[in-house]
Amino acid sequence: MGLSIAASPVQVLCKGILFDMDGILISSLGSVERSWTKWARMRGIDAEKTIQIAHGRRSVETIAMLQPDLDPNEETALLERMEMDDTDGVAVLPGVQALLKSLPKDRWTVVTSATGPLARVRLGFVGVPMPEEIVTADMVSEGKPHPAPYLAGAKLLGLAPEECAVFEDSESGAMAGRAAGCTVIATPFSHPIEALSAAHYLVPDLAAVSATVVADRDAIALRFAPLAV
């Protein structure tokens, strides 16, 4: 399925923004896939299938799906150590720093399927500024595609979900944002376009997005030319 930039830019008004981490703010795909491959081989299961299931989900839920006979918390701790030790190729993605600098600090946060320690290690490694509070895998009882993470993110900002825009790159994340009632803007970083049908809009990356504070409407205007499928 071919992609092109739509002729007409669009504007999305929101009061807060919820960013996924991997594939939106940073690229850690190599680290993630190497760590999951190593874990899968240790446990004698198919690495390719494991990676496919793992993207965008909490590790504890992926492990419970793949190896229900193992303790998911112990396995998650093992996997977390692997990922924290592997920073090769971890980098900030295009447009991230400029977009974050244009946003009021109290109007955005991170909603990730990574654990708290892993998220802070990765964001710190690439120099992405971190809000004081973020939503991580260990803060919710159900992960993406359940809406719980994005409902928690909106609550953290003191906003209703429908007042928030979500940036995602995974199928489960787009589904979670949509189910929460947020406006979902997705990038095809880790998933094919066909898997991102839950998103309202598609953009190449955050470099395609600009943000302006609209003071008289207590809002943020996001402007971009969406990808046309």
Backbone as a chain_set.jsonl record, in Angstrom:
{"seq": "MGLSIAASPVQVLCKGILFDMDGILISSLGSVERSWTKWARMRGIDAEKTIQIAHGRRSVETIAMLQPDLDPNEETALLERMEMDDTDGVAVLPGVQALLKSLPKDRWTVVTSATGPLARVRLGFVGVPMPEEIVTADMVSEGKPHPAPYLAGAKLLGLAPEECAVFEDSESGAMAGRAAGCTVIATPFSHPIEALSAAHYLVPDLAAVSATVVADRDAIALRFAPLAV", "coords": {"N": [[0.852, -1.192, 0.0], [0.722, 2.132, -0.989], [2.173, 5.283, 0.117], [1.637, 8.761, 0.603], [2.064, 12.325, 1.038], [-0.655, 14.113, 2.28], [-2.575, 16.6, 0.519], [-3.636, 18.777, 1.911], [-2.821, 20.353, 4.92], [-3.606, 19.538, 8.355], [-5.195, 20.572, 11.433], [-5.052, 19.854, 14.809], [-6.651, 20.394, 17.772], [-5.841, 20.304, 21.146], [-5.535, 19.749, 24.709], [-3.606, 18.488, 26.102], [-0.754, 16.284, 25.676], [0.12, 12.952, 25.04], [2.785, 10.905, 24.922], [3.95, 7.942, 23.472], [6.923, 5.994, 24.097], [9.171, 4.266, 22.941], [9.901, 4.224, 19.574], [8.536, 6.518, 19.074], [9.494, 8.777, 20.633], [12.108, 7.896, 20.987], [14.474, 5.714, 19.347], [14.818, 2.455, 19.975], [14.788, 0.068, 18.867], [16.617, -1.885, 17.981], [17.894, -2.697, 20.382], [15.668, -3.648, 21.814], [14.781, -5.776, 20.166], [17.054, -7.413, 20.085], [17.288, -8.121, 22.786], [14.843, -9.43, 23.327], [15.121, -11.533, 21.498], [17.328, -12.889, 22.544], [16.243, -13.668, 25.012], [14.099, -15.304, 24.136], [15.479, -17.385, 22.876], [16.796, -18.452, 25.068], [14.664, -19.562, 26.353], [13.719, -21.371, 24.575], [11.858, -20.784, 22.515], [10.139, -19.437, 19.602], [11.836, -16.787, 18.19], [11.185, -14.759, 16.337], [8.367, -14.705, 16.335], [8.014, -14.019, 18.988], [9.081, -11.377, 19.128], [7.284, -10.074, 17.436], [4.898, -10.187, 18.892], [5.659, -8.822, 21.172], [6.113, -6.061, 20.647], [5.087, -2.904, 21.664], [3.661, -3.816, 23.825], [3.349, -4.558, 27.37], [6.077, -6.155, 28.96], [5.564, -8.095, 30.907], [3.039, -9.047, 30.252], [3.407, -10.039, 27.681], [5.208, -12.117, 28.183], [3.628, -13.732, 29.846], [1.751, -14.567, 27.986], [3.317, -16.048, 26.207], [4.872, -17.858, 27.702], [3.338, -19.265, 29.936], [3.924, -20.933, 32.045], [6.035, -19.924, 33.417], [7.315, -17.578, 35.897], [6.069, -14.485, 35.442], [6.923, -12.029, 36.472], [9.534, -12.465, 37.416], [10.767, -13.163, 35.008], [10.394, -10.82, 33.572], [12.0, -9.071, 35.032], [14.498, -10.18, 34.453], [14.612, -9.769, 31.667], [14.475, -6.985, 31.634], [16.948, -6.27, 32.733], [18.627, -7.141, 30.683], [17.873, -5.38, 28.62], [18.473, -2.874, 29.736], [21.195, -3.016, 29.828], [21.883, -2.943, 27.209], [22.481, -0.524, 25.16], [23.202, 0.031, 22.632], [22.863, 1.721, 19.661], [20.599, 3.059, 20.515], [18.709, 5.96, 20.179], [17.636, 9.401, 19.861], [14.666, 10.323, 18.121], [13.839, 11.898, 14.907], [12.826, 15.332, 15.065], [11.885, 15.311, 17.661], [13.091, 16.694, 19.908], [12.713, 19.412, 19.21], [9.91, 19.597, 19.058], [9.125, 18.948, 21.701], [10.292, 21.07, 23.098], [8.658, 23.123, 22.348], [6.362, 22.813, 23.759], [4.288, 23.429, 26.645], [5.531, 22.554, 29.841], [3.846, 21.295, 31.653], [1.925, 20.108, 30.162], [2.344, 17.731, 28.844], [3.237, 14.255, 28.803], [4.836, 11.026, 29.219], [3.774, 7.874, 28.106], [4.353, 4.688, 28.476], [5.091, 1.239, 27.61], [7.27, 0.205, 28.758], [9.169, -0.556, 31.758], [9.475, 1.548, 34.701], [12.261, 2.027, 35.591], [13.68, 1.222, 33.238], [12.617, 2.934, 31.27], [13.49, 5.453, 32.187], [16.253, 5.149, 32.079], [16.655, 4.869, 29.304], [15.564, 7.27, 28.2], [17.128, 9.13, 29.521], [19.64, 8.429, 28.54], [19.628, 9.285, 25.869], [19.141, 11.933, 26.193], [16.594, 13.088, 26.278], [14.248, 15.309, 27.61], [12.598, 14.713, 30.695], [9.34, 14.484, 32.08], [8.311, 15.088, 35.5], [6.618, 13.089, 36.362], [5.704, 10.056, 34.844], [3.866, 7.604, 32.938], [4.234, 4.227, 33.371], [4.924, 0.692, 32.741], [4.758, -0.615, 35.197], [2.879, 0.775, 36.608], [0.264, 0.385, 35.98], [-2.53, -1.868, 35.923], [-3.358, -3.21, 33.718], [-2.055, -3.426, 30.475], [-1.366, -1.746, 27.283], [-3.131, -3.252, 24.566], [-5.226, -2.3, 26.151], [-7.133, 0.463, 27.417], [-6.208, 1.533, 29.808], [-3.465, 2.573, 30.335], [-3.411, 5.039, 28.891], [-5.607, 6.339, 29.92], [-4.657, 6.713, 32.48], [-2.548, 8.423, 31.878], [-3.868, 10.745, 30.947], [-5.206, 11.442, 33.295], [-3.032, 12.002, 34.909], [-2.204, 14.41, 33.828], [-4.31, 15.91, 34.576], [-6.509, 16.081, 32.926], [-9.331, 15.392, 30.761], [-9.643, 12.363, 28.859], [-10.507, 12.818, 26.201], [-9.536, 15.311, 25.738], [-6.96, 15.014, 25.104], [-4.155, 14.365, 22.946], [-2.638, 11.571, 21.417], [0.488, 10.143, 20.662], [1.659, 7.502, 18.811], [3.215, 4.378, 17.766], [2.639, 1.748, 17.504], [0.463, -1.081, 16.953], [-1.01, -2.037, 19.191], [-0.746, 0.152, 20.877], [-1.982, 2.259, 19.448], [-4.577, 1.283, 19.424], [-5.1, 1.333, 22.168], [-4.994, 4.099, 22.755], [-7.132, 5.025, 21.173], [-9.278, 3.597, 22.308], [-9.303, 4.781, 24.783], [-10.359, 7.209, 24.245], [-8.923, 9.28, 23.201], [-7.389, 11.477, 20.719], [-5.656, 9.958, 18.197], [-2.465, 9.967, 16.822], [-0.399, 8.477, 14.613], [2.768, 6.937, 13.788], [4.49, 5.167, 11.212], [6.645, 3.569, 12.325], [7.413, 1.107, 13.574], [5.432, -0.631, 12.881], [3.408, -1.931, 10.188], [1.395, 0.105, 7.974], [-1.173, -0.96, 7.714], [-1.658, -2.084, 10.173], [-2.216, 0.003, 11.803], [-4.784, 0.987, 11.936], [-6.433, 1.929, 13.931], [-5.648, 4.48, 14.483], [-6.29, 8.016, 14.199], [-4.92, 9.75, 12.541], [-2.011, 9.666, 10.388], [1.478, 10.22, 10.445], [4.806, 10.879, 9.145], [6.924, 11.119, 11.052], [7.833, 12.796, 14.14], [9.025, 15.108, 13.272], [7.431, 16.105, 11.356], [5.467, 17.467, 12.601], [4.165, 20.393, 14.091], [3.768, 22.551, 16.941], [1.688, 24.879, 18.583], [0.93, 27.116, 21.158], [-2.299, 28.02, 22.035], [-3.417, 30.512, 23.554], [-5.836, 31.899, 24.21], [-7.706, 29.935, 24.002], [-6.956, 28.063, 25.738], [-5.391, 25.869, 24.82], [-3.505, 23.568, 22.744], [-2.315, 23.761, 19.525], [-1.837, 21.397, 17.153], [-0.161, 20.964, 14.183], [0.032, 19.472, 11.011], [0.839, 17.724, 7.964], [-0.934, 15.098, 7.045], [-0.163, 11.618, 6.361], [-1.255, 10.133, 3.396], [-2.956, 7.251, 2.651]], "CA": [[0.0, 0.0, 0.0], [1.58, 3.289, -1.103], [1.95, 6.418, 0.994], [2.006, 10.084, 0.116], [1.64, 13.393, 1.926], [-1.931, 14.689, 1.864], [-2.423, 17.957, -0.019], [-4.059, 19.8, 2.872], [-2.457, 20.146, 6.33], [-4.716, 19.552, 9.31], [-4.9, 21.103, 12.76], [-5.715, 19.16, 15.911], [-6.604, 21.139, 19.034], [-5.88, 19.466, 22.344], [-5.03, 20.429, 25.906], [-2.441, 17.753, 26.585], [-0.213, 15.319, 24.728], [0.63, 11.73, 25.65], [3.729, 10.302, 23.982], [4.613, 6.653, 23.647], [8.365, 6.243, 24.131], [9.91, 3.569, 21.894], [9.328, 4.379, 18.248], [7.977, 7.871, 18.966], [10.518, 9.696, 21.132], [13.437, 7.319, 20.79], [14.6, 4.441, 18.648], [15.561, 1.425, 20.706], [14.313, -1.16, 18.231], [17.682, -2.883, 17.975], [18.045, -3.201, 21.747], [14.47, -4.426, 22.146], [14.74, -7.034, 19.416], [18.169, -8.264, 20.526], [17.001, -8.635, 24.122], [13.765, -10.424, 23.221], [15.672, -12.695, 20.798], [18.154, -13.609, 23.516], [15.343, -14.299, 25.991], [13.357, -16.376, 23.465], [16.381, -18.53, 22.675], [17.019, -19.039, 26.393], [13.453, -20.297, 26.75], [13.4, -22.344, 23.547], [10.675, -20.428, 21.738], [10.402, -18.751, 18.347], [12.225, -15.393, 18.447], [10.45, -13.854, 15.455], [7.001, -14.608, 16.873], [8.126, -13.305, 20.262], [9.26, -9.956, 18.831], [6.034, -9.588, 16.844], [3.919, -10.029, 19.976], [6.179, -7.941, 22.225], [6.118, -4.642, 20.307], [3.987, -2.088, 22.149], [3.009, -4.428, 24.983], [4.156, -4.734, 28.573], [6.82, -7.413, 28.949], [4.936, -9.067, 31.796], [1.91, -9.642, 29.548], [3.954, -10.828, 26.577], [5.78, -13.339, 28.76], [2.514, -14.567, 30.305], [1.138, -15.154, 26.791], [4.217, -16.981, 25.541], [5.372, -18.879, 28.624], [2.495, -19.174, 31.134], [4.454, -21.77, 33.122], [7.107, -19.203, 34.102], [6.917, -16.422, 36.695], [6.242, -13.34, 34.539], [7.653, -10.937, 37.123], [10.96, -12.815, 37.409], [11.24, -13.099, 33.631], [10.429, -9.4, 33.206], [13.196, -8.501, 35.663], [15.633, -10.665, 33.673], [14.595, -9.063, 30.388], [14.779, -5.58, 31.895], [18.407, -6.145, 32.905], [19.212, -7.262, 29.348], [17.606, -4.166, 27.852], [19.184, -1.75, 30.336], [22.616, -3.177, 29.523], [22.074, -2.841, 25.762], [22.121, 0.814, 24.669], [23.765, 0.177, 21.295], [21.913, 2.185, 18.66], [19.487, 3.825, 21.097], [18.881, 7.344, 19.73], [16.432, 10.228, 19.793], [14.121, 10.327, 16.766], [13.744, 13.234, 14.287], [11.774, 16.267, 15.441], [11.431, 15.152, 19.05], [13.555, 17.762, 20.8], [12.079, 20.681, 18.832], [8.496, 19.563, 19.426], [9.003, 19.006, 23.156], [10.644, 22.42, 23.554], [7.558, 24.037, 22.023], [5.197, 22.478, 24.579], [4.337, 23.725, 28.079], [6.024, 21.369, 30.546], [2.791, 20.618, 32.388], [0.885, 19.667, 29.235], [2.687, 16.488, 28.159], [3.942, 13.235, 29.558], [5.165, 9.804, 28.491], [2.979, 6.692, 28.47], [5.154, 3.641, 27.855], [4.959, -0.14, 28.082], [8.505, -0.133, 29.46], [9.139, -0.322, 33.196], [9.996, 2.852, 35.101], [13.729, 2.123, 35.506], [14.139, 1.124, 31.856], [12.228, 4.167, 30.567], [14.335, 6.569, 32.614], [17.592, 4.895, 31.547], [16.673, 5.138, 27.859], [15.354, 8.698, 27.94], [18.315, 9.824, 30.005], [20.777, 8.107, 27.676], [19.578, 10.093, 24.637], [18.993, 13.341, 26.547], [15.229, 13.599, 26.145], [13.773, 15.803, 28.908], [11.55, 13.866, 31.258], [8.441, 15.066, 33.084], [8.518, 14.511, 36.827], [5.834, 11.863, 36.448], [5.337, 9.417, 33.597], [3.116, 6.36, 33.125], [5.058, 3.089, 32.952], [4.284, -0.623, 32.822], [4.543, -1.029, 36.576], [1.909, 1.661, 37.26], [-1.096, 0.031, 35.568], [-2.82, -3.3, 36.083], [-3.526, -3.746, 32.372], [-1.297, -2.635, 29.523], [-1.88, -1.593, 25.933], [-4.117, -2.348, 23.97], [-6.234, -1.798, 27.096], [-7.006, 1.928, 27.522], [-5.748, 1.956, 31.136], [-2.292, 3.461, 30.366], [-3.715, 6.391, 28.417], [-6.509, 6.947, 30.908], [-3.772, 7.153, 33.565], [-1.791, 9.576, 31.393], [-4.75, 11.915, 30.967], [-5.433, 11.781, 34.709], [-1.785, 12.596, 35.401], [-2.194, 15.799, 33.384], [-5.505, 16.589, 35.08], [-7.363, 16.329, 31.779], [-10.175, 14.312, 30.264], [-8.975, 11.7, 27.737], [-10.852, 13.433, 24.914], [-8.778, 16.554, 25.613], [-5.558, 14.652, 24.876], [-3.679, 13.719, 21.717], [-1.705, 10.475, 21.668], [1.41, 9.788, 19.584], [1.946, 6.078, 18.918], [3.738, 3.719, 16.565], [2.317, 0.326, 17.52], [-0.945, -1.446, 16.828], [-1.626, -2.091, 20.512], [-0.776, 1.504, 21.417], [-3.026, 3.014, 18.761], [-5.849, 0.764, 19.924], [-5.26, 1.807, 23.541], [-5.33, 5.513, 22.715], [-8.475, 5.16, 20.607], [-10.23, 3.091, 23.298], [-9.352, 5.733, 25.893], [-11.096, 8.393, 23.814], [-7.981, 10.311, 22.764], [-7.093, 11.582, 19.295], [-4.425, 9.187, 18.011], [-1.619, 10.29, 15.68], [0.548, 7.354, 14.586], [3.862, 6.894, 12.82], [4.775, 3.78, 10.803], [8.039, 3.273, 12.675], [7.644, -0.319, 13.851], [4.317, -1.443, 12.399], [2.908, -1.55, 8.866], [0.238, 0.991, 7.974], [-2.397, -1.739, 7.883], [-1.849, -2.404, 11.592], [-2.462, 1.238, 12.547], [-6.118, 1.457, 11.554], [-7.086, 2.587, 15.069], [-5.208, 5.877, 14.548], [-7.065, 9.003, 13.449], [-4.03, 10.347, 11.546], [-0.673, 9.106, 10.253], [2.539, 11.159, 10.059], [6.072, 10.139, 8.993], [7.598, 11.17, 12.348], [7.481, 14.033, 14.838], [9.544, 16.261, 12.535], [6.344, 16.586, 10.5], [4.447, 18.065, 13.466], [4.5, 21.614, 14.835], [2.816, 22.836, 18.017], [1.565, 26.275, 18.989], [0.005, 27.328, 22.274], [-3.408, 28.939, 21.726], [-3.698, 30.954, 24.924], [-7.22, 32.29, 24.447], [-8.539, 28.736, 24.01], [-6.325, 27.128, 26.668], [-5.204, 24.681, 24.003], [-2.317, 23.41, 21.916], [-2.66, 23.446, 18.136], [-0.884, 20.544, 16.45], [-0.348, 21.106, 12.745], [0.822, 18.527, 10.223], [0.244, 17.201, 6.734], [-1.003, 13.658, 7.296], [0.111, 10.681, 5.293], [-2.433, 9.603, 2.703], [-2.732, 5.842, 2.34]], "C": [[0.886, 1.24, 0.0], [1.201, 4.42, -0.181], [2.34, 7.7, 0.282], [1.548, 11.101, 1.137], [0.339, 13.987, 1.401], [-1.731, 16.144, 1.445], [-2.691, 19.026, 1.034], [-3.596, 19.464, 4.282], [-3.7, 20.175, 7.218], [-4.24, 20.166, 10.62], [-5.717, 20.32, 13.778], [-5.544, 20.005, 17.165], [-6.722, 20.17, 20.2], [-5.391, 20.289, 23.525], [-3.796, 19.748, 26.472], [-2.013, 16.716, 25.57], [0.433, 14.166, 25.49], [1.496, 11.011, 24.618], [4.087, 8.881, 24.389], [6.119, 6.925, 23.606], [9.081, 5.596, 22.949], [9.197, 3.688, 20.554], [8.671, 5.723, 18.018], [9.015, 8.9, 19.414], [11.926, 9.189, 20.838], [13.345, 6.061, 19.938], [15.437, 3.51, 19.505], [15.211, 0.055, 20.134], [15.366, -2.259, 18.257], [17.858, -3.524, 19.338], [16.886, -4.101, 22.135], [14.505, -5.787, 21.461], [15.878, -7.971, 19.813], [17.868, -8.905, 21.88], [15.908, -9.697, 24.088], [14.251, -11.68, 22.505], [16.495, -13.551, 21.755], [17.28, -14.346, 24.522], [14.617, -15.484, 25.354], [14.229, -17.612, 23.27], [16.696, -19.221, 23.993], [15.861, -19.937, 26.792], [12.972, -21.276, 25.678], [12.146, -22.059, 22.755], [11.073, -19.59, 20.529], [10.66, -17.263, 18.572], [11.418, -14.42, 17.601], [9.023, -13.638, 15.944], [7.0, -13.796, 18.166], [8.216, -11.8, 20.035], [7.972, -9.341, 18.303], [4.999, -9.3, 17.923], [4.35, -8.939, 20.949], [6.041, -6.457, 21.921], [4.863, -3.931, 20.832], [3.265, -2.642, 23.359], [3.946, -4.431, 26.186], [4.823, -6.106, 28.529], [6.113, -8.485, 29.769], [3.769, -9.765, 31.11], [2.371, -10.485, 28.362], [4.477, -12.162, 27.086], [4.677, -14.277, 29.237], [1.812, -15.251, 29.137], [1.995, -16.278, 26.219], [4.665, -18.143, 26.427], [4.598, -18.83, 29.941], [2.99, -20.013, 32.312], [5.557, -21.076, 33.908], [6.551, -18.038, 34.911], [7.143, -15.169, 35.852], [7.026, -12.193, 35.158], [9.158, -11.211, 37.147], [11.535, -12.707, 35.998], [11.337, -11.655, 33.15], [11.667, -8.724, 33.788], [14.461, -8.917, 34.904], [15.738, -9.909, 32.351], [14.958, -7.588, 30.561], [16.277, -5.366, 32.045], [19.108, -6.239, 31.546], [19.064, -5.952, 28.571], [18.352, -2.962, 28.411], [20.68, -1.801, 30.026], [22.915, -2.966, 28.042], [21.582, -1.483, 25.268], [22.663, 1.063, 23.257], [22.676, 0.589, 20.304], [20.724, 2.951, 19.206], [19.705, 5.31, 20.79], [17.555, 8.08, 19.746], [15.978, 10.288, 18.342], [13.954, 11.754, 16.225], [12.561, 14.049, 14.808], [11.371, 16.265, 16.897], [11.822, 16.345, 19.915], [12.863, 19.088, 20.494], [10.615, 20.704, 19.253], [8.325, 19.679, 20.936], [9.314, 20.398, 23.698], [9.511, 23.416, 23.31], [6.329, 23.829, 22.902], [5.354, 22.951, 26.015], [4.667, 22.452, 28.856], [4.921, 20.596, 31.273], [1.687, 20.076, 31.486], [1.267, 18.408, 28.45], [3.355, 15.527, 29.122], [4.163, 12.018, 28.663], [4.317, 8.657, 29.018], [3.612, 5.507, 27.744], [4.86, 2.266, 28.433], [6.246, -0.629, 28.743], [8.322, 0.082, 30.964], [9.726, 1.057, 33.5], [11.506, 2.961, 35.0], [14.242, 2.088, 34.077], [13.818, 2.395, 31.078], [13.159, 5.307, 30.925], [15.775, 6.392, 32.137], [17.651, 5.283, 30.076], [16.513, 6.625, 27.551], [16.564, 9.513, 28.39], [19.513, 9.617, 29.1], [20.804, 8.995, 26.435], [19.355, 11.575, 24.919], [17.616, 13.926, 26.285], [14.756, 14.078, 27.516], [12.607, 14.965, 29.408], [10.652, 14.66, 32.189], [8.725, 14.422, 34.44], [7.787, 13.187, 36.973], [5.507, 11.356, 35.048], [4.538, 8.15, 33.925], [3.941, 5.22, 32.546], [4.316, 1.783, 33.205], [3.934, -1.027, 34.246], [3.519, -0.172, 37.31], [0.463, 1.313, 36.911], [-1.285, -1.47, 35.691], [-3.029, -3.978, 34.737], [-2.827, -2.824, 31.382], [-1.999, -2.495, 28.184], [-2.047, -2.987, 25.293], [-5.257, -1.913, 24.883], [-6.052, -0.286, 27.243], [-6.395, 2.419, 28.824], [-4.521, 2.868, 31.123], [-2.606, 4.885, 29.927], [-4.747, 7.09, 29.288], [-5.679, 7.475, 32.085], [-2.97, 8.382, 33.147], [-2.62, 10.844, 31.407], [-4.992, 12.386, 32.398], [-4.207, 12.468, 35.3], [-1.693, 14.069, 35.02], [-3.395, 16.589, 33.898], [-6.498, 16.909, 33.978], [-8.273, 15.142, 31.499], [-9.464, 13.662, 29.074], [-9.258, 12.358, 26.39], [-10.179, 14.789, 24.703], [-7.317, 16.301, 25.261], [-5.325, 14.074, 23.487], [-2.628, 12.689, 22.107], [-0.818, 10.295, 20.437], [1.874, 8.356, 19.802], [2.569, 5.539, 17.642], [3.365, 2.248, 16.51], [0.817, 0.094, 17.404], [-1.64, -1.418, 18.178], [-1.734, -0.702, 21.128], [-1.847, 2.357, 20.783], [-4.408, 2.574, 19.236], [-6.135, 1.275, 21.329], [-5.67, 3.269, 23.58], [-6.736, 5.752, 22.21], [-9.526, 4.73, 21.627], [-10.373, 4.038, 24.484], [-10.142, 6.983, 25.539], [-10.222, 9.535, 23.367], [-7.935, 10.38, 21.233], [-5.725, 10.948, 19.058], [-3.731, 9.579, 16.703], [-0.488, 9.258, 15.675], [1.627, 7.55, 13.538], [4.138, 5.435, 12.47], [6.215, 3.379, 11.085], [8.267, 1.774, 12.823], [6.555, -1.224, 13.306], [3.91, -1.007, 10.992], [1.652, -0.693, 8.991], [-1.047, 0.242, 8.265], [-2.695, -2.042, 9.349], [-2.244, -1.185, 12.41], [-3.832, 1.83, 12.247], [-6.854, 2.153, 12.691], [-6.705, 4.059, 15.178], [-6.134, 6.773, 13.733], [-6.248, 9.603, 12.305], [-2.707, 9.584, 11.533], [0.289, 10.21, 9.847], [3.839, 10.372, 9.932], [6.835, 10.018, 10.314], [7.262, 12.513, 12.984], [8.061, 15.281, 14.172], [8.471, 16.868, 11.632], [5.29, 17.367, 11.279], [4.976, 19.341, 14.11], [3.407, 21.868, 15.866], [2.866, 24.309, 18.385], [0.571, 26.369, 20.135], [-1.028, 28.37, 21.859], [-3.955, 29.415, 23.068], [-5.177, 31.242, 25.163], [-8.189, 31.108, 24.434], [-8.004, 27.688, 24.978], [-6.048, 25.794, 25.972], [-3.85, 24.701, 23.31], [-2.793, 23.037, 20.517], [-1.529, 22.633, 17.527], [-1.173, 20.636, 14.96], [0.586, 20.132, 12.007], [0.083, 18.186, 8.93], [0.226, 15.678, 6.873], [-0.604, 12.827, 6.085], [-1.217, 10.21, 4.693], [-2.109, 8.168, 2.291], [-3.261, 5.522, 0.95]], "O": [[1.721, 1.395, 0.892], [0.055, 4.52, 0.258], [3.258, 7.718, -0.538], [0.736, 10.788, 2.008], [0.236, 14.324, 0.222], [-0.84, 16.83, 1.945], [-2.036, 20.069, 1.041], [-3.936, 18.401, 4.8], [-4.717, 20.769, 6.86], [-3.04, 20.266, 10.879], [-6.926, 20.149, 13.621], [-4.42, 20.298, 17.574], [-7.61, 19.317, 20.224], [-4.889, 21.4, 23.352], [-3.033, 20.351, 27.227], [-2.796, 16.311, 24.71], [1.183, 14.367, 26.445], [1.007, 10.568, 23.579], [4.486, 8.642, 25.529], [6.542, 7.978, 23.129], [9.548, 6.296, 22.05], [8.036, 3.301, 20.418], [8.288, 6.042, 16.892], [9.371, 9.797, 18.648], [12.817, 9.961, 20.485], [12.291, 5.434, 19.826], [16.623, 3.753, 19.73], [15.318, -0.969, 20.809], [15.056, -3.421, 18.521], [17.959, -4.746, 19.447], [17.079, -5.173, 22.708], [14.287, -6.82, 22.095], [15.689, -9.186, 19.872], [18.155, -10.082, 22.096], [16.025, -10.737, 24.737], [13.841, -12.784, 22.861], [16.374, -14.776, 21.775], [17.539, -15.504, 24.849], [14.528, -16.552, 25.96], [13.781, -18.741, 23.473], [16.846, -20.442, 24.034], [16.045, -20.942, 27.479], [11.944, -21.933, 25.847], [11.438, -22.985, 22.36], [12.198, -19.097, 20.443], [9.795, -16.555, 19.087], [11.009, -13.367, 18.09], [8.533, -12.509, 15.96], [6.101, -12.99, 18.406], [7.504, -11.032, 20.682], [7.61, -8.225, 18.675], [4.304, -8.285, 17.869], [3.513, -8.216, 21.489], [5.869, -5.661, 22.843], [3.737, -4.299, 20.498], [2.346, -2.005, 23.874], [5.164, -4.323, 26.047], [4.214, -7.092, 28.116], [6.07, -9.649, 29.371], [3.528, -10.947, 31.353], [1.786, -11.529, 28.075], [4.219, -13.209, 26.492], [4.776, -15.49, 29.053], [1.332, -16.377, 29.27], [1.485, -17.318, 25.803], [4.818, -19.27, 25.957], [5.142, -18.399, 30.958], [2.536, -19.832, 33.442], [5.978, -21.575, 34.952], [5.447, -17.564, 34.646], [8.289, -14.819, 35.572], [7.718, -11.462, 34.45], [9.962, -10.305, 36.928], [12.651, -12.222, 35.811], [12.254, -11.305, 32.408], [12.307, -7.907, 33.126], [15.381, -8.117, 34.731], [16.819, -9.463, 31.965], [15.665, -7.015, 29.732], [16.817, -4.383, 31.537], [20.065, -5.51, 31.286], [20.013, -5.48, 27.946], [18.817, -2.115, 27.648], [21.349, -0.769, 29.967], [24.077, -2.825, 27.66], [20.395, -1.315, 24.989], [22.589, 2.182, 22.751], [21.684, -0.12, 20.134], [19.91, 3.449, 18.429], [20.761, 5.859, 21.104], [16.489, 7.472, 19.657], [16.807, 10.302, 17.431], [13.932, 12.71, 17.0], [11.454, 13.536, 14.971], [10.6, 17.122, 17.33], [10.972, 16.937, 20.58], [12.47, 19.809, 21.411], [10.13, 21.72, 19.75], [7.468, 20.429, 21.404], [8.676, 20.856, 24.646], [9.421, 24.436, 23.994], [5.362, 24.584, 22.804], [6.457, 22.883, 26.559], [4.132, 21.385, 28.552], [5.041, 19.389, 31.487], [0.642, 19.638, 31.967], [0.584, 18.055, 27.489], [3.955, 15.929, 30.119], [3.735, 11.987, 27.509], [4.161, 8.49, 30.228], [3.428, 5.343, 26.538], [4.438, 2.134, 29.582], [6.302, -1.756, 29.234], [7.428, 0.814, 31.389], [10.392, 1.656, 32.656], [12.003, 3.901, 34.38], [15.149, 2.846, 33.731], [14.649, 2.88, 30.311], [13.578, 6.058, 30.044], [16.447, 7.375, 31.824], [18.592, 5.951, 29.646], [17.248, 7.172, 26.729], [16.97, 10.465, 27.722], [20.315, 10.531, 28.911], [21.875, 9.414, 25.995], [19.375, 12.39, 23.996], [17.483, 15.134, 26.09], [14.85, 13.331, 28.49], [11.739, 14.562, 28.634], [11.147, 15.433, 33.009], [9.31, 13.341, 34.513], [8.278, 12.27, 37.63], [5.088, 12.121, 34.179], [4.542, 7.688, 35.066], [4.304, 5.244, 31.37], [3.236, 1.764, 33.796], [2.931, -1.703, 34.476], [3.305, -0.363, 38.507], [-0.465, 1.885, 37.483], [-0.334, -2.244, 35.579], [-2.89, -5.197, 34.63], [-2.981, -1.604, 31.437], [-3.079, -3.045, 27.97], [-1.168, -3.831, 25.467], [-6.17, -1.221, 24.432], [-4.921, 0.199, 27.198], [-6.09, 3.605, 28.944], [-4.521, 3.868, 31.842], [-2.116, 5.84, 30.531], [-4.75, 8.318, 29.377], [-5.962, 8.547, 32.619], [-2.736, 9.279, 33.957], [-2.144, 11.899, 31.825], [-4.984, 13.585, 32.676], [-4.33, 13.402, 36.092], [-1.172, 14.883, 35.783], [-3.486, 17.797, 33.681], [-7.243, 17.885, 34.069], [-8.011, 14.026, 31.948], [-8.748, 14.35, 28.347], [-8.373, 12.451, 25.539], [-10.245, 15.352, 23.61], [-6.528, 17.237, 25.132], [-6.181, 13.387, 22.928], [-1.83, 12.914, 23.016], [-1.307, 10.294, 19.307], [2.419, 8.031, 20.856], [2.472, 6.151, 16.579], [3.736, 1.56, 15.56], [0.012, 0.97, 17.72], [-2.725, -0.852, 18.312], [-2.705, -0.406, 21.825], [-2.549, 3.096, 21.473], [-5.3, 3.401, 19.425], [-7.274, 1.613, 21.651], [-6.57, 3.651, 24.328], [-7.46, 6.588, 22.753], [-10.542, 5.405, 21.8], [-11.428, 4.097, 25.115], [-10.55, 7.734, 26.425], [-10.71, 10.648, 23.17], [-8.383, 9.464, 20.544], [-4.738, 11.368, 19.663], [-4.327, 9.528, 15.627], [0.287, 9.179, 16.627], [1.429, 8.236, 12.535], [4.032, 4.56, 13.329], [6.922, 2.907, 10.195], [9.215, 1.231, 12.255], [6.721, -2.443, 13.267], [4.054, 0.165, 10.644], [0.938, -0.761, 9.991], [-1.915, 0.744, 8.979], [-3.852, -2.234, 9.723], [-2.574, -1.315, 13.589], [-4.012, 3.046, 12.302], [-7.806, 2.893, 12.443], [-7.367, 4.814, 15.89], [-6.69, 6.355, 12.718], [-6.784, 9.926, 11.245], [-2.328, 8.945, 12.514], [-0.04, 11.045, 9.004], [3.975, 9.311, 10.54], [7.333, 8.944, 10.653], [6.486, 13.285, 12.422], [7.634, 16.395, 14.476], [8.594, 18.013, 11.198], [4.331, 17.872, 10.695], [6.099, 19.37, 14.614], [2.263, 21.451, 15.687], [3.938, 24.907, 18.485], [-0.503, 25.77, 20.086], [-0.683, 29.456, 21.394], [-4.848, 28.791, 23.643], [-5.718, 30.871, 26.205], [-9.354, 31.253, 24.806], [-8.518, 26.572, 25.044], [-6.422, 24.731, 26.469], [-3.151, 25.713, 23.294], [-3.582, 22.107, 20.349], [-0.403, 23.115, 17.399], [-2.304, 20.411, 14.526], [1.763, 19.998, 12.342], [-1.133, 18.342, 8.828], [1.279, 15.043, 6.822], [-0.698, 13.274, 4.942], [-2.173, 9.928, 5.415], [-1.088, 7.918, 1.65], [-3.166, 4.38, 0.501]]}, "num_chains": 1, "name": "protein.A"}
